[in-house]
Amino acid sequence: MKAVLCHAFGSPDDLTLEDAASPDVTAGAVKIRVRACGVNFPDVLIVQGLYQLKPPFPFSPGLEVAGDVIAVGAGISQPRVGDRVIATMMYGGFAEEVVVPAALTLPMPAEMTYQHGAGFPLVYGTAHLGLVHRAKLQAGETLLVLGAAGGVGLAAVELGTLLGARVIAAASTPEKLALARAYGATDTINYTSGNLRDRVKDLTSGTGADVIFDPVGGDLFDQAVRRIAWEGRYLVIGFASGRIPSLPANIALLKNASLVGLFWGAYLQRNPAVIRDSFTQLLNWYAAGELKPHIHKTFPLEEAPAALRELMERRALGKVLLTA
């Protein structure tokens, strides 16, 4: 098979497409012929050695795939050979074949394409667990989403709207804000041409946002955290800006506010049942036509470095994919 391999931490441009041994299927696991793979910001970090997880070399990035089951290990009755599945993993998806525990696979709805399947788990899973499981977003509350046109930000806009929140989308260009409005945002903020802190104050009549969904960090955190509402929840998703910010503790005290973190991948190891329950709801919504993944661009496997740069250089609107 072919696989995109990282032999040393560095630039995405150092990744190489190589021949690799087909992985052996083990007890409790299934082998999948990958048709499409999602590209996510953690993939950018992991190849640079900046992610929480540092796999042994050589490794392939890739947290989510969609494809066909081609072999099953001992003790597995579902899924079966020939089934179309979505699978999640800590790394390894940038390859033509992967082996994953059967428990980390989900059947794809009949109407779901491989591209939608590969672009679905991480962004919708992160947004859903963050908003529902961690931040306890309620209908009628105000949700502020930073980086609102990226993969996970756009999923948060869409899910926040579906959950009955008033969604304020913040992004860096008019094109990105237009996409966020198409996905349900009622108000938008361009934080390259205006002050985020002031605009949130104006849009909420000074009360602030009940939940702030932040995959960006850095300077935007510094502004947004000062506009958290009384008993608000600030949801830390990641640091796409490159700077990990610090919280002035008096803000949490004065607002009775909470700083809530979400490392979605940790649930794969610590409590996969939480992820499976989340996916059950998400896939039901997808089958009902409530969720519509936005695919920004699809690259062939050999162009994985270009796909990662699409994220690094902030060009992506929605999901970036690889096809194998």
C-alpha positions as a LaTeX table, in Angstrom:
\begin{tabular}{lrrr}
\hline
Residue & $x$ (\AA) & $y$ (\AA) & $z$ (\AA) \\
\hline
Met1 & 0.00 & 0.00 & 0.00 \\
Lys2 & 0.95 & 3.68 & $-0.14$ \\
Ala3 & 1.23 & 5.85 & 2.95 \\
Val4 & 2.25 & 9.43 & 3.73 \\
Leu5 & 5.09 & 9.10 & 6.24 \\
Cys6 & 6.71 & 11.44 & 8.73 \\
His7 & 10.29 & 10.37 & 9.55 \\
Ala8 & 11.19 & 13.37 & 11.72 \\
Phe9 & 9.35 & 16.35 & 13.15 \\
Gly10 & 9.45 & 19.31 & 10.80 \\
Ser11 & 7.51 & 20.95 & 7.99 \\
Pro12 & 4.58 & 19.31 & 6.19 \\
Asp13 & 6.75 & 19.61 & 3.08 \\
Asp14 & 9.04 & 16.96 & 4.58 \\
Leu15 & 6.30 & 14.32 & 4.40 \\
Thr16 & 6.80 & 11.65 & 1.74 \\
Leu17 & 4.46 & 9.25 & $-0.02$ \\
Glu18 & 6.05 & 5.80 & 0.17 \\
Asp19 & 5.36 & 2.12 & $-0.26$ \\
Ala20 & 4.57 & 0.53 & 3.10 \\
Ala21 & 3.65 & $-2.91$ & 4.32 \\
Ser22 & $-0.06$ & $-3.59$ & 4.52 \\
Pro23 & $-0.90$ & $-3.63$ & 8.25 \\
Asp24 & $-1.88$ & $-6.94$ & 9.83 \\
Val25 & $-5.40$ & $-7.12$ & 11.17 \\
Thr26 & $-5.43$ & $-8.05$ & 14.85 \\
Ala27 & $-8.01$ & $-9.49$ & 17.23 \\
Gly28 & $-10.77$ & $-7.00$ & 17.91 \\
Ala29 & $-9.79$ & $-4.82$ & 14.96 \\
Val30 & $-10.71$ & $-4.32$ & 11.31 \\
Lys31 & $-8.71$ & $-3.38$ & 8.24 \\
Ile32 & $-10.14$ & $-0.60$ & 6.09 \\
Arg33 & $-9.40$ & 0.32 & 2.50 \\
Val34 & $-9.34$ & 4.09 & 2.85 \\
Arg35 & $-11.29$ & 6.06 & 0.24 \\
Ala36 & $-11.02$ & 9.49 & 1.85 \\
Cys37 & $-9.28$ & 10.98 & 4.87 \\
Gly38 & $-10.00$ & 14.17 & 6.76 \\
Val39 & $-7.25$ & 16.76 & 7.19 \\
Asn40 & $-7.31$ & 18.63 & 10.49 \\
Phe41 & $-5.26$ & 21.19 & 12.38 \\
Pro42 & $-3.92$ & 18.53 & 14.81 \\
Asp43 & $-2.32$ & 16.92 & 11.75 \\
Val44 & $-0.43$ & 20.17 & 11.16 \\
Leu45 & 0.75 & 20.13 & 14.76 \\
Ile46 & 1.65 & 16.44 & 15.00 \\
Val47 & 4.09 & 16.54 & 12.06 \\
Gln48 & 5.85 & 19.51 & 13.70 \\
Gly49 & 6.08 & 17.81 & 17.10 \\
Leu50 & 3.73 & 20.40 & 18.61 \\
Tyr51 & 0.79 & 18.13 & 19.39 \\
Gln52 & $-0.04$ & 16.52 & 22.74 \\
Leu53 & 0.74 & 13.12 & 21.19 \\
Lys54 & 4.14 & 12.29 & 19.69 \\
Pro55 & 3.99 & 8.96 & 17.83 \\
Pro56 & 7.07 & 6.82 & 17.14 \\
Phe57 & 8.71 & 7.31 & 13.74 \\
Pro58 & 7.83 & 6.73 & 11.02 \\
Phe59 & 4.14 & 7.50 & 11.30 \\
Ser60 & 1.31 & 8.78 & 9.17 \\
Pro61 & $-0.84$ & 11.73 & 10.27 \\
Gly62 & $-4.60$ & 11.42 & 9.95 \\
Leu63 & $-7.34$ & 11.17 & 12.56 \\
Glu64 & $-10.38$ & 10.17 & 10.53 \\
Val65 & $-11.11$ & 8.08 & 7.46 \\
Ala66 & $-13.98$ & 6.68 & 5.46 \\
Gly67 & $-13.70$ & 3.50 & 3.44 \\
Asp68 & $-14.53$ & $-0.18$ & 3.05 \\
Val69 & $-13.81$ & $-2.99$ & 5.49 \\
Ile70 & $-11.52$ & $-5.50$ & 3.76 \\
Ala71 & $-10.63$ & $-7.79$ & 6.70 \\
Val72 & $-11.77$ & $-8.40$ & 10.27 \\
Gly73 & $-9.87$ & $-9.76$ & 13.26 \\
Ala74 & $-10.85$ & $-12.52$ & 15.62 \\
Gly75 & $-13.90$ & $-11.92$ & 17.78 \\
Ile76 & $-15.51$ & $-9.35$ & 15.48 \\
Ser77 & $-19.06$ & $-9.80$ & 14.19 \\
Gln78 & $-19.63$ & $-6.15$ & 13.22 \\
Pro79 & $-18.63$ & $-4.53$ & 10.97 \\
Arg80 & $-18.27$ & $-7.11$ & 8.22 \\
Val81 & $-16.10$ & $-7.30$ & 5.15 \\
Gly82 & $-17.59$ & $-5.01$ & 2.50 \\
Asp83 & $-19.24$ & $-2.61$ & 4.95 \\
Arg84 & $-18.76$ & 1.12 & 4.42 \\
Val85 & $-17.49$ & 2.70 & 7.62 \\
Ile86 & $-16.16$ & 5.83 & 9.25 \\
Ala87 & $-13.23$ & 5.32 & 11.60 \\
Thr88 & $-11.34$ & 7.50 & 14.04 \\
Met89 & $-7.80$ & 7.07 & 15.34 \\
Met90 & $-5.03$ & 8.97 & 17.09 \\
Tyr91 & $-2.90$ & 8.98 & 13.91 \\
Gly92 & $-2.31$ & 6.85 & 10.80 \\
Gly93 & $-5.11$ & 7.86 & 8.44 \\
Phe94 & $-2.99$ & 9.28 & 5.59 \\
Ala95 & $-2.66$ & 5.85 & 3.99 \\
Glu96 & $-4.43$ & 3.52 & 1.59 \\
Glu97 & $-5.12$ & 1.02 & 4.39 \\
Val98 & $-5.55$ & 1.32 & 8.15 \\
Val99 & $-6.24$ & $-1.09$ & 11.01 \\
Val100 & $-8.37$ & 0.25 & 13.85 \\
Pro101 & $-10.29$ & $-1.26$ & 16.77 \\
Ala102 & $-13.75$ & $-2.24$ & 15.61 \\
Ala103 & $-15.17$ & $-0.18$ & 18.48 \\
Leu104 & $-13.85$ & 2.97 & 16.79 \\
Thr105 & $-15.78$ & 2.40 & 13.57 \\
Leu106 & $-19.27$ & 3.51 & 12.67 \\
Pro107 & $-21.50$ & 2.40 & 9.79 \\
Met108 & $-21.93$ & 5.12 & 7.19 \\
Pro109 & $-25.51$ & 6.13 & 6.40 \\
Ala110 & $-26.50$ & 4.93 & 2.94 \\
Glu111 & $-26.78$ & 8.48 & 1.66 \\
Met112 & $-23.35$ & 9.56 & 3.00 \\
Thr113 & $-20.48$ & 9.92 & 0.53 \\
Tyr114 & $-16.93$ & 8.89 & 1.40 \\
Gln115 & $-15.99$ & 12.57 & 1.30 \\
His116 & $-18.66$ & 13.53 & 3.82 \\
Gly117 & $-17.77$ & 10.50 & 5.93 \\
Ala118 & $-14.09$ & 11.43 & 6.09 \\
Gly119 & $-14.90$ & 15.07 & 6.86 \\
Phe120 & $-17.43$ & 14.31 & 9.55 \\
Pro121 & $-16.03$ & 12.74 & 12.74 \\
Leu122 & $-13.48$ & 15.18 & 14.10 \\
Val123 & $-15.13$ & 18.52 & 13.40 \\
Tyr124 & $-18.68$ & 17.51 & 14.25 \\
Gly125 & $-17.52$ & 15.28 & 17.09 \\
Thr126 & $-15.43$ & 18.07 & 18.60 \\
Ala127 & $-18.14$ & 20.70 & 18.19 \\
His128 & $-20.87$ & 18.45 & 19.57 \\
Leu129 & $-18.93$ & 17.18 & 22.59 \\
Gly130 & $-17.70$ & 20.68 & 23.28 \\
Leu131 & $-21.07$ & 22.39 & 23.10 \\
Val132 & $-23.23$ & 19.66 & 24.63 \\
His133 & $-21.05$ & 17.46 & 26.85 \\
Arg134 & $-18.63$ & 20.08 & 28.16 \\
Ala135 & $-20.21$ & 23.55 & 27.88 \\
Lys136 & $-23.86$ & 22.44 & 28.31 \\
Leu137 & $-25.14$ & 24.91 & 25.72 \\
Gln138 & $-28.86$ & 25.60 & 26.16 \\
Ala139 & $-31.49$ & 26.78 & 23.69 \\
Gly140 & $-31.84$ & 30.57 & 23.86 \\
Glu141 & $-28.27$ & 31.16 & 24.99 \\
Thr142 & $-25.76$ & 33.22 & 22.99 \\
Leu143 & $-22.87$ & 31.31 & 21.44 \\
Leu144 & $-19.78$ & 33.12 & 20.13 \\
Val145 & $-17.71$ & 31.05 & 17.68 \\
Leu146 & $-14.17$ & 32.13 & 16.83 \\
Gly147 & $-12.61$ & 30.85 & 13.61 \\
Ala148 & $-16.17$ & 30.33 & 12.46 \\
Ala149 & $-15.44$ & 29.28 & 8.87 \\
Gly150 & $-12.82$ & 26.64 & 9.62 \\
Gly151 & $-13.84$ & 22.99 & 9.80 \\
Val152 & $-14.58$ & 22.79 & 13.52 \\
Gly153 & $-15.78$ & 26.40 & 13.77 \\
Leu154 & $-18.32$ & 25.96 & 10.98 \\
Ala155 & $-19.55$ & 22.74 & 12.61 \\
Ala156 & $-20.01$ & 24.69 & 15.86 \\
Val157 & $-22.03$ & 27.36 & 14.04 \\
Glu158 & $-24.24$ & 24.71 & 12.45 \\
Leu159 & $-24.73$ & 22.70 & 15.65 \\
Gly160 & $-25.24$ & 25.78 & 17.81 \\
Thr161 & $-28.03$ & 26.87 & 15.50 \\
Leu162 & $-29.54$ & 23.37 & 15.54 \\
Leu163 & $-29.45$ & 23.39 & 19.35 \\
Gly164 & $-31.42$ & 26.62 & 19.46 \\
Ala165 & $-28.70$ & 29.09 & 20.39 \\
Arg166 & $-28.20$ & 32.57 & 19.00 \\
Val167 & $-24.90$ & 32.24 & 17.13 \\
Ile168 & $-22.40$ & 35.07 & 16.67 \\
Ala169 & $-19.75$ & 34.01 & 14.16 \\
Ala170 & $-16.33$ & 35.67 & 14.15 \\
Ala171 & $-13.88$ & 35.23 & 11.26 \\
Ser172 & $-11.28$ & 37.09 & 9.24 \\
Thr173 & $-12.87$ & 37.77 & 5.82 \\
Pro174 & $-16.27$ & 38.67 & 4.35 \\
Glu175 & $-16.24$ & 35.37 & 2.41 \\
Lys176 & $-15.81$ & 33.37 & 5.60 \\
Leu177 & $-18.54$ & 35.31 & 7.36 \\
Ala178 & $-20.92$ & 34.77 & 4.45 \\
Leu179 & $-20.38$ & 31.02 & 4.78 \\
Ala180 & $-21.04$ & 31.18 & 8.52 \\
Arg181 & $-24.31$ & 33.03 & 7.87 \\
Ala182 & $-25.30$ & 30.35 & 5.37 \\
Tyr183 & $-24.79$ & 27.80 & 8.15 \\
Gly184 & $-27.03$ & 29.62 & 10.62 \\
Ala185 & $-25.12$ & 32.48 & 12.25 \\
Thr186 & $-27.45$ & 35.36 & 13.08 \\
Asp187 & $-24.66$ & 37.91 & 13.62 \\
Thr188 & $-21.08$ & 38.13 & 12.37 \\
Ile189 & $-17.86$ & 39.90 & 13.36 \\
Asn190 & $-14.88$ & 40.49 & 11.09 \\
Tyr191 & $-12.05$ & 40.62 & 13.60 \\
Thr192 & $-9.49$ & 41.92 & 11.10 \\
Ser193 & $-11.43$ & 45.12 & 10.46 \\
Gly194 & $-13.00$ & 45.71 & 13.87 \\
Asn195 & $-12.48$ & 45.14 & 17.58 \\
Leu196 & $-13.91$ & 41.78 & 18.66 \\
Arg197 & $-14.37$ & 42.83 & 22.27 \\
Asp198 & $-16.35$ & 45.96 & 21.35 \\
Arg199 & $-18.51$ & 44.21 & 18.75 \\
Val200 & $-19.52$ & 41.42 & 21.13 \\
Lys201 & $-20.47$ & 44.05 & 23.70 \\
Asp202 & $-22.60$ & 45.88 & 21.14 \\
Leu203 & $-24.30$ & 42.73 & 19.80 \\
Thr204 & $-25.18$ & 41.45 & 23.29 \\
Ser205 & $-26.15$ & 44.81 & 24.82 \\
Gly206 & $-23.26$ & 44.43 & 27.22 \\
Thr207 & $-24.20$ & 41.03 & 28.66 \\
Gly208 & $-21.64$ & 39.00 & 26.71 \\
Ala209 & $-21.75$ & 35.44 & 25.33 \\
Asp210 & $-22.95$ & 32.51 & 27.41 \\
Val211 & $-20.64$ & 30.09 & 25.61 \\
Ile212 & $-17.48$ & 31.00 & 23.70 \\
Phe213 & $-16.14$ & 28.34 & 21.33 \\
Asp214 & $-12.44$ & 29.01 & 20.72 \\
Pro215 & $-10.21$ & 26.93 & 18.43 \\
Val216 & $-7.92$ & 29.94 & 17.83 \\
Gly217 & $-6.46$ & 31.18 & 21.12 \\
Gly218 & $-3.88$ & 33.96 & 21.10 \\
Asp219 & $-5.01$ & 37.58 & 20.86 \\
Leu220 & $-8.62$ & 36.62 & 20.14 \\
Phe221 & $-8.79$ & 34.79 & 23.46 \\
Asp222 & $-7.54$ & 37.91 & 25.23 \\
Gln223 & $-10.42$ & 39.91 & 23.75 \\
Ala224 & $-13.19$ & 37.33 & 23.84 \\
Val225 & $-12.69$ & 36.17 & 27.42 \\
Arg226 & $-13.52$ & 39.68 & 28.60 \\
Arg227 & $-16.92$ & 39.37 & 26.97 \\
Ile228 & $-18.02$ & 36.18 & 28.68 \\
Ala229 & $-21.46$ & 36.43 & 30.27 \\
Trp230 & $-22.39$ & 35.87 & 33.90 \\
Glu231 & $-21.99$ & 32.10 & 34.57 \\
Gly232 & $-20.61$ & 31.77 & 31.03 \\
Arg233 & $-18.45$ & 28.91 & 29.79 \\
Tyr234 & $-15.29$ & 29.53 & 27.78 \\
Leu235 & $-14.63$ & 26.43 & 25.67 \\
Val236 & $-10.95$ & 25.89 & 24.80 \\
Ile237 & $-10.69$ & 23.80 & 21.62 \\
Gly238 & $-7.19$ & 24.60 & 20.36 \\
Phe239 & $-4.62$ & 27.23 & 19.49 \\
Ala240 & $-4.61$ & 27.70 & 15.72 \\
Ser241 & $-3.10$ & 31.16 & 16.21 \\
Gly242 & 0.07 & 29.54 & 17.54 \\
Arg243 & $-0.03$ & 31.20 & 20.98 \\
Ile244 & $-1.43$ & 29.54 & 24.08 \\
Pro245 & $-3.03$ & 32.35 & 26.09 \\
Ser246 & $-3.39$ & 32.76 & 29.86 \\
Leu247 & $-6.61$ & 33.52 & 31.72 \\
Pro248 & $-6.69$ & 36.39 & 34.23 \\
Ala249 & $-8.27$ & 34.50 & 37.13 \\
Asn250 & $-10.24$ & 37.54 & 38.32 \\
Ile251 & $-12.42$ & 37.32 & 35.19 \\
Ala252 & $-13.58$ & 33.83 & 36.19 \\
Leu253 & $-14.22$ & 35.07 & 39.73 \\
Leu254 & $-16.12$ & 38.25 & 38.85 \\
Lys255 & $-18.30$ & 36.58 & 36.21 \\
Asn256 & $-18.73$ & 33.24 & 38.03 \\
Ala257 & $-17.47$ & 31.89 & 34.71 \\
Ser258 & $-15.90$ & 28.55 & 33.80 \\
Leu259 & $-12.92$ & 27.70 & 31.60 \\
Val260 & $-13.75$ & 24.37 & 29.97 \\
Gly261 & $-11.29$ & 22.34 & 27.92 \\
Leu262 & $-11.91$ & 19.71 & 25.26 \\
Phe263 & $-9.25$ & 17.31 & 23.99 \\
Trp264 & $-11.55$ & 15.23 & 21.82 \\
Gly265 & $-8.97$ & 12.58 & 21.01 \\
Ala266 & $-8.53$ & 11.69 & 24.68 \\
Tyr267 & $-12.05$ & 10.25 & 24.72 \\
Leu268 & $-10.94$ & 7.64 & 22.19 \\
Gln269 & $-8.74$ & 6.14 & 24.91 \\
Arg270 & $-10.44$ & 7.14 & 28.14 \\
Asn271 & $-14.15$ & 6.89 & 27.38 \\
Pro272 & $-15.02$ & 5.91 & 23.79 \\
Ala273 & $-18.66$ & 5.40 & 24.78 \\
Val274 & $-19.01$ & 9.18 & 25.02 \\
Ile275 & $-17.87$ & 9.52 & 21.42 \\
Arg276 & $-20.11$ & 6.71 & 20.21 \\
Asp277 & $-23.18$ & 8.29 & 21.86 \\
Ser278 & $-22.27$ & 11.64 & 20.29 \\
Phe279 & $-21.88$ & 10.07 & 16.85 \\
Thr280 & $-25.23$ & 8.30 & 17.15 \\
Gln281 & $-26.94$ & 11.67 & 17.53 \\
Leu282 & $-24.82$ & 13.34 & 14.86 \\
Leu283 & $-25.42$ & 10.63 & 12.26 \\
Asn284 & $-29.15$ & 10.70 & 12.97 \\
Trp285 & $-29.10$ & 14.44 & 12.27 \\
Tyr286 & $-27.08$ & 13.85 & 9.10 \\
Ala287 & $-29.53$ & 11.18 & 7.88 \\
Ala288 & $-32.38$ & 13.61 & 8.54 \\
Gly289 & $-30.68$ & 16.28 & 6.42 \\
Glu290 & $-29.94$ & 18.54 & 9.40 \\
Leu291 & $-26.15$ & 18.56 & 8.91 \\
Lys292 & $-24.38$ & 19.36 & 5.65 \\
Pro293 & $-20.56$ & 19.14 & 5.78 \\
His294 & $-18.91$ & 21.83 & 3.69 \\
Ile295 & $-15.98$ & 20.44 & 1.67 \\
His296 & $-13.48$ & 23.17 & 0.84 \\
Lys297 & $-11.04$ & 21.18 & $-1.29$ \\
Thr298 & $-9.97$ & 17.60 & $-1.97$ \\
Phe299 & $-6.36$ & 16.58 & $-2.66$ \\
Pro300 & $-4.87$ & 13.24 & $-3.76$ \\
Leu301 & $-2.81$ & 11.41 & $-1.16$ \\
Glu302 & 0.49 & 12.47 & $-2.72$ \\
Glu303 & $-0.43$ & 16.13 & $-2.19$ \\
Ala304 & $-0.82$ & 15.82 & 1.59 \\
Pro305 & 1.73 & 18.63 & 2.23 \\
Ala306 & $-0.36$ & 21.02 & 0.10 \\
Ala307 & $-3.50$ & 19.98 & 1.97 \\
Leu308 & $-1.86$ & 20.73 & 5.32 \\
Arg309 & $-0.66$ & 24.09 & 4.07 \\
Glu310 & $-4.23$ & 24.97 & 3.13 \\
Leu311 & $-4.96$ & 24.83 & 6.86 \\
Met312 & $-1.71$ & 26.44 & 8.01 \\
Glu313 & $-2.24$ & 29.44 & 5.75 \\
Arg314 & $-5.88$ & 29.92 & 6.82 \\
Arg315 & $-7.35$ & 29.39 & 3.36 \\
Ala316 & $-9.73$ & 26.59 & 4.22 \\
Leu317 & $-13.46$ & 27.21 & 4.49 \\
Gly318 & $-14.90$ & 24.03 & 5.98 \\
Lys319 & $-13.14$ & 20.70 & 5.47 \\
Val320 & $-10.01$ & 19.72 & 3.57 \\
Leu321 & $-9.77$ & 16.08 & 2.46 \\
Leu322 & $-7.37$ & 13.57 & 0.95 \\
Thr323 & $-8.51$ & 10.80 & $-1.36$ \\
Ala324 & $-6.66$ & 7.48 & $-1.48$ \\
\hline
\end{tabular}
